[in-house]
Amino acid sequence: MTTTVVAISLGYAALGVLLLALGLEARLAWWIKAAAIVVTSGFFVVVFYATNGLLGWPARAPLPARFELLWTRVVEPDAKSGEPGAVYLWVEETDDNNVPSGTPKSYRLPYSRGLADKSLAARDQIIAGHPQQGLAGDLAGQDEAAAGEQAATDSSQTESHSAQAPIAADTRAEPGVARIDMPAQLAQAEPVRFRAMPLPTLPAKVP
């Protein structure tokens, strides 16, 4: 990132030199040319330090497809001030073998109740000593689908066992009325999922 800042500063410097070169050929008073040189030179320094000040801000870019969650912070929406809230994640990207890249990064995601709950639950697991892996985008959707299929299988097995037992009360739903689990729907809508961090997959030893 420091290289990027230096490149931006050099780009401004090159543009400034070009403008100054053109200005020296202009028929202007010497003090106007001198002032232009001083102001432009000072602007290089301002741009360099101003750009450095942006390095600590979290990125709004998409999350890596697979990462280790290092920490999270949830900022709740404030109706009084109009702040929409946000979910901040500090993550470290991992490869397909679950090996971390060694470069932690901060991300800012739009606030939603489902994402906030999942992030706080993952943070509690980290505090308890259980590292958490994050999946984003298509990987999160695939993991959600697999978890949903497993939950459906477990539910069908539970219902088959309970059907053999006497029914204590009539819990049948009314005709034409669908029961919607809103928290589950919100969780499925979020493109991020957390789970226990698997161990790195080491390459096979060559005999």
Phi, psi and chi 1 to 4 in degrees:
 res  aa     phi    psi   chi1   chi2   chi3   chi4
   1 MET       -  -34.6 -167.0   65.0  178.0      -
   2 THR   -62.4  -37.3  -56.6      -      -      -
   3 THR   -60.8  -38.8  -55.2      -      -      -
   4 THR   -63.6  -42.3  -56.0      -      -      -
   5 VAL   -62.2  -43.9  173.8      -      -      -
   6 VAL   -63.6  -40.3  172.7      -      -      -
   7 ALA   -63.1  -42.1      -      -      -      -
   8 ILE   -62.7  -42.3  -66.3  174.4      -      -
   9 SER   -64.1  -41.2  -59.2      -      -      -
  10 LEU   -66.5  -34.8  -69.0  177.7      -      -
  11 GLY   -63.2  -43.5      -      -      -      -
  12 TYR   -63.8  -37.9  -84.1  110.0      -      -
  13 ALA   -64.0  -43.4      -      -      -      -
  14 ALA   -62.7  -41.3      -      -      -      -
  15 LEU   -64.6  -40.5 -179.0   60.4      -      -
  16 GLY   -64.7  -41.7      -      -      -      -
  17 VAL   -62.5  -40.3  169.7      -      -      -
  18 LEU   -63.3  -44.5  177.3   60.9      -      -
  19 LEU   -65.4  -38.4  -67.3  176.4      -      -
  20 LEU   -66.7  -39.0  -70.8  175.4      -      -
  21 ALA   -62.3  -40.7      -      -      -      -
  22 LEU   -69.1  -36.1  -65.1  176.0      -      -
  23 GLY   -67.9  -31.1      -      -      -      -
  24 LEU   -66.2  -26.9  -69.1  175.9      -      -
  25 GLU   -83.7  -11.8  -61.5  -63.9  -30.3      -
  26 ALA   -75.9  152.2      -      -      -      -
  27 ARG   -88.4   77.6  -64.3 -178.5  177.4  179.7
  28 LEU  -124.0  163.1  -61.5  173.3      -      -
  29 ALA   -64.4  149.3      -      -      -      -
  30 TRP   -61.5  -34.0   68.4  -92.4      -      -
  31 TRP   -72.0  -27.5   61.6  -90.2      -      -
  32 ILE   -68.9  -42.0  -63.5  179.1      -      -
  33 LYS   -65.0  -40.3  -64.5  179.7  179.9 -179.7
  34 ALA   -64.9  -41.7      -      -      -      -
  35 ALA   -64.2  -39.0      -      -      -      -
  36 ALA   -63.8  -39.3      -      -      -      -
  37 ILE   -64.7  -45.3  -66.8  174.6      -      -
  38 VAL   -64.7  -45.7  172.3      -      -      -
  39 VAL   -64.8  -43.9  170.4      -      -      -
  40 THR   -65.5  -41.6  -55.0      -      -      -
  41 SER   -63.7  -41.2  -59.5      -      -      -
  42 GLY   -65.9  -30.4      -      -      -      -
  43 PHE   -65.9  -30.8 -174.1   66.2      -      -
  44 PHE   -59.3  -45.6  -58.5  153.5      -      -
  45 VAL   -65.5  -42.2  179.8      -      -      -
  46 VAL   -61.2  -44.1  172.6      -      -      -
  47 VAL   -63.4  -41.7  169.0      -      -      -
  48 PHE   -61.1  -49.9  178.9   80.4      -      -
  49 TYR   -73.9  -32.7  -74.9  102.6      -      -
  50 ALA   -66.5  -39.3      -      -      -      -
  51 THR   -68.4  -37.9  -50.5      -      -      -
  52 ASN   -61.0  -31.6  -94.5  -56.2      -      -
  53 GLY   -68.6  -16.5      -      -      -      -
  54 LEU   -86.3  -10.3  -60.8  175.8      -      -
  55 LEU   -66.4  -27.9  -62.7 -179.2      -      -
  56 GLY   -83.8   -6.4      -      -      -      -
  57 TRP   -80.0  142.5  -67.9   97.4      -      -
  58 PRO   -67.9  148.2   23.7  -32.6      -      -
  59 ALA   -79.8  149.8      -      -      -      -
  60 ARG  -102.6   13.3  -65.3  174.0 -178.1 -101.4
  61 ALA   -75.6  164.0      -      -      -      -
  62 PRO   -62.0  148.1  -22.2   32.2      -      -
  63 LEU   -68.7  154.8  -75.4  167.6      -      -
  64 PRO   -61.4  153.8  -18.6   29.4      -      -
  65 ALA   -63.2  -35.2      -      -      -      -
  66 ARG  -138.6  128.6 -177.6 -177.1  -76.6  103.5
  67 PHE  -154.4  164.5   57.4   89.5      -      -
  68 GLU  -100.2  128.7  179.3  179.1    0.0      -
  69 LEU   -81.8  120.4  179.8   65.0      -      -
  70 LEU   -92.7  -38.1  -55.7  177.8      -      -
  71 TRP  -167.9  164.8 -161.6 -111.3      -      -
  72 THR  -147.3  153.1  180.0      -      -      -
  73 ARG  -141.6  131.2  171.0  168.7  168.2   74.8
  74 VAL  -109.0  125.7  174.6      -      -      -
  75 VAL  -108.2  111.2  177.7      -      -      -
  76 GLU   -69.2  149.2  -61.6  -73.3  -17.0      -
  77 PRO   -62.2  146.5  -19.3   30.3      -      -
  78 ASP  -118.3  105.7 -170.6  -16.7      -      -
  79 ALA   -66.3  -28.8      -      -      -      -
  80 LYS   -69.0  -45.3 -176.4  177.0 -179.9  179.7
  81 SER   -91.5  -11.4   62.4      -      -      -
  82 GLY    83.6    7.5      -      -      -      -
  83 GLU   -70.7  129.6  -68.6  -66.4  -29.0      -
  84 PRO   -77.4  -11.1   28.7  -34.6      -      -
  85 GLY    84.7  167.7      -      -      -      -
  86 ALA  -162.2  160.8      -      -      -      -
  87 VAL  -120.0  117.7  176.2      -      -      -
  88 TYR  -100.7  130.1  -63.9   93.7      -      -
  89 LEU  -122.9  132.4  -58.0  179.7      -      -
  90 TRP  -106.2  114.3 -165.9   31.8      -      -
  91 VAL  -130.1  164.6  -50.1      -      -      -
  92 GLU  -133.1  117.5 -174.7  173.5   -9.7      -
  93 GLU   -63.5  142.4 -175.0  175.4    3.0      -
  94 THR  -123.7  157.8   59.0      -      -      -
  95 ASP   -90.9 -170.9   58.1   17.2      -      -
  96 ASP   -65.3  -20.3  -65.3  -21.7      -      -
  97 ASN   -94.8   11.6  -63.2  -38.3      -      -
  98 ASN    64.0   29.6  -58.0  -43.2      -      -
  99 VAL   -96.1  122.8  177.2      -      -      -
 100 PRO   -68.6  153.6   23.9  -32.4      -      -
 101 SER   -79.5  -22.6   64.2      -      -      -
 102 GLY    88.2    7.6      -      -      -      -
 103 THR  -126.6   92.2  -53.2      -      -      -
 104 PRO   -66.9  144.9  -17.1   30.6      -      -
 105 LYS  -137.6  154.3  -66.0 -177.3  178.7  179.8
 106 SER  -107.5  137.5  177.1      -      -      -
 107 TYR  -129.4  147.2  -69.2   84.7      -      -
 108 ARG  -115.0  121.7 -177.8 -174.6 -171.6  -83.2
 109 LEU  -113.1  147.3  -57.6 -179.0      -      -
 110 PRO   -59.5  143.7  -21.6   32.3      -      -
 111 TYR   -72.7  138.7  176.4   88.9      -      -
 112 SER  -150.8  151.5   72.7      -      -      -
 113 ARG   -62.9  -39.5 -174.5   69.8  -94.0  168.6
 114 GLY   -64.0  -46.6      -      -      -      -
 115 LEU   -66.1  -38.6  178.5   59.4      -      -
 116 ALA   -62.2  -44.9      -      -      -      -
 117 ASP   -63.9  -43.1  -69.0  -18.2      -      -
 118 LYS   -66.4  -38.1  -71.9 -170.5  -66.3 -175.4
 119 SER   -66.7  -42.4  -59.3      -      -      -
 120 LEU   -67.3  -37.4  -66.9  176.1      -      -
 121 ALA   -64.7  -40.7      -      -      -      -
 122 ALA   -65.9  -37.1      -      -      -      -
 123 ARG   -63.7  -40.7 -176.4 -162.2   62.4 -177.2
 124 ASP   -62.8  -36.4  -66.5  -19.0      -      -
 125 GLN   -66.1  -37.6  -70.2  -65.2  -40.1      -
 126 ILE   -64.6  -42.9  -65.2  174.5      -      -
 127 ILE   -61.3  -35.4  -65.5  175.8      -      -
 128 ALA   -76.7   -1.9      -      -      -      -
 129 GLY    94.0   18.0      -      -      -      -
 130 HIS  -114.8  100.6  -52.7  -62.5      -      -
 131 PRO   -56.7  147.2  -22.1   32.7      -      -
 132 GLN  -119.0  136.0  -65.3  -67.5  -65.6      -
 133 GLN  -100.2  141.9 -178.0 -172.4   49.5      -
 134 GLY  -113.3  140.7      -      -      -      -
 135 LEU  -121.5  136.1  -58.2  175.6      -      -
 136 ALA  -129.6  156.9      -      -      -      -
 137 GLY    68.7 -134.2      -      -      -      -
 138 ASP   -63.8  -36.0  -66.4  -21.6      -      -
 139 LEU   -63.7  -38.9  -71.5 -179.4      -      -
 140 ALA   -64.9  -40.6      -      -      -      -
 141 GLY   -64.7  -40.4      -      -      -      -
 142 GLN   -65.4  -41.0  -65.2  170.7    8.1      -
 143 ASP   -67.6  -38.2 -164.0   62.6      -      -
 144 GLU   -62.6  -42.7  -74.5  -78.8    1.6      -
 145 ALA   -63.7  -41.8      -      -      -      -
 146 ALA   -65.0  -41.0      -      -      -      -
 147 ALA   -65.7  -37.8      -      -      -      -
 148 GLY   -65.9  -39.9      -      -      -      -
 149 GLU   -64.5  -40.2  -68.2  176.2    0.2      -
 150 GLN   -65.8  -41.1 -178.5   63.3   36.0      -
 151 ALA   -65.1  -38.3      -      -      -      -
 152 ALA   -65.2  -38.9      -      -      -      -
 153 THR   -64.0  -45.2  -58.3      -      -      -
 154 ASP   -63.4  -38.7  -64.3  -19.1      -      -
 155 SER   -66.5  -40.4  176.6      -      -      -
 156 SER   -66.8  -35.9   61.9      -      -      -
 157 GLN   -67.6  -39.1  -68.3  176.8   -6.8      -
 158 THR   -65.3  -40.2  -57.0      -      -      -
 159 GLU   -67.4  -35.2  -70.3  176.5   -2.1      -
 160 SER   -67.5  -34.5   63.1      -      -      -
 161 HIS   -73.4  -39.6  -73.6  -62.2      -      -
 162 SER   -72.3  -23.7   61.4      -      -      -
 163 ALA   -67.0  -25.4      -      -      -      -
 164 GLN   -78.2  -16.4  -59.9  175.0    0.7      -
 165 ALA   -94.6  156.3      -      -      -      -
 166 PRO   -61.3  140.3  -20.3   30.7      -      -
 167 ILE   -86.1  121.2  -60.4  178.2      -      -
 168 ALA   -78.0  -31.7      -      -      -      -
 169 ALA  -149.6  157.0      -      -      -      -
 170 ASP   -83.5  108.3 -175.1   10.6      -      -
 171 THR  -110.8   19.5   57.6      -      -      -
 172 ARG   -69.5  141.4  -67.7  176.1  -62.3  178.3
 173 ALA   -76.9  152.3      -      -      -      -
 174 GLU   -68.2  145.8  -62.5  179.7    8.7      -
 175 PRO   -60.0  135.5  -22.1   32.7      -      -
 176 GLY    80.1    3.4      -      -      -      -
 177 VAL  -113.1  124.1  177.1      -      -      -
 178 ALA  -103.6  135.3      -      -      -      -
 179 ARG   -93.3  118.6  -62.8 -177.8   62.2 -173.6
 180 ILE  -111.5  125.4  -59.6  175.9      -      -
 181 ASP   -87.7   97.6 -172.7   -2.2      -      -
 182 MET   -63.2  -42.5  -68.9  -54.5  -63.8      -
 183 PRO   -58.7  -38.3  -25.8   35.5      -      -
 184 ALA   -66.5  -38.7      -      -      -      -
 185 GLN   -64.8  -40.4  -64.8  -66.7  -33.4      -
 186 LEU   -66.4  -38.4  -70.3  173.5      -      -
 187 ALA   -64.8  -38.4      -      -      -      -
 188 GLN   -70.3  -26.2  -67.4  177.3    1.4      -
 189 ALA   -75.7  -20.0      -      -      -      -
 190 GLU   -80.4  134.6  -63.8  -62.6  -19.9      -
 191 PRO   -85.1   22.2   32.8  -34.9      -      -
 192 VAL  -131.8  138.5 -176.7      -      -      -
 193 ARG  -140.7  142.9  178.1  172.4  170.9   81.3
 194 PHE  -117.3  147.2  -57.4  106.6      -      -
 195 ARG  -155.7  174.4   65.0 -177.4 -176.6 -176.8
 196 ALA   -61.4  137.7      -      -      -      -
 197 MET   -72.1  117.0 -175.9   70.0 -170.8      -
 198 PRO   -72.8  158.7   24.4  -30.5      -      -
 199 LEU   -71.3  151.1  -64.6  176.1      -      -
 200 PRO   -61.1  142.2  -22.2   32.3      -      -
 201 THR   -91.1  113.6  -56.7      -      -      -
 202 LEU   -85.3  144.7  -59.9  178.4      -      -
 203 PRO   -64.5  151.7   23.2  -31.9      -      -
 204 ALA   -66.8  142.1      -      -      -      -
 205 LYS   -73.5  135.1  -65.5 -177.2  178.1  179.6
 206 VAL   -84.4  122.5  179.2      -      -      -
 207 PRO   -67.3      -   24.4  -33.3      -      -
